[in-house]
């Protein structure tokens, strides 16, 4: 096996590992943001409605 091919393949795994690690670390933050959105959905909808009324006047 060519050593440059091995080096390239391992480099690809290193890049993948770094990217997937970052993505997995951000999952709790993403879930918290989604849950907070739905928890505050009524307030956000009211605010949007009020601002839309002000905008169209």
N, C-alpha and C positions, 0 to 999 in steps of 0.2 A: 504494500500500500504506500502510496506517495505521502510523504510527511506534510507537504503543503496542503493536500486535501484533508488530512486529519486536522491540521491547524485551523483550516477554514471551517470545518464542520464543528469543531469545539468552540470556535468563535461565535458561530451562529447560535449554539446552545447557550453561551454566556449572555448574548444579547437577549435571547428569549427569556432566560431566567431573570435578568434584570427587569425586563418589561413586565413580565407576569407578576413578579414580586411587587412592583409598584401598583399594578392594577388590583392585586389582592389586598394590599394595605389600604386602598382607598374605598373598599366596599363598605366598611362601617360608616364612613362619612357620607357616602352616597345614600345608604339606607336611612340614615338620620335625616338627611335633607328631604327625602321622599316622604317620610313619616311626618316631619314638621309641616310640609306643604299641605298634606291632607288634614292634619290636626288644625291648621289655621285656614282651611279652605273657605269657611263661611266668612271670616273676616276679610280674607283676600277678595272674595267675590263681591262683598259689599263695597269695599274700597274701590274696586274696579268699576262697579256700577255707578258709584257716586262720581268718580272721576270722568267716566264716559258721559254722564249727564252734564257735567260742567264743561266738558270739551265741546259737546254738540250745541250748547246754548249760544 
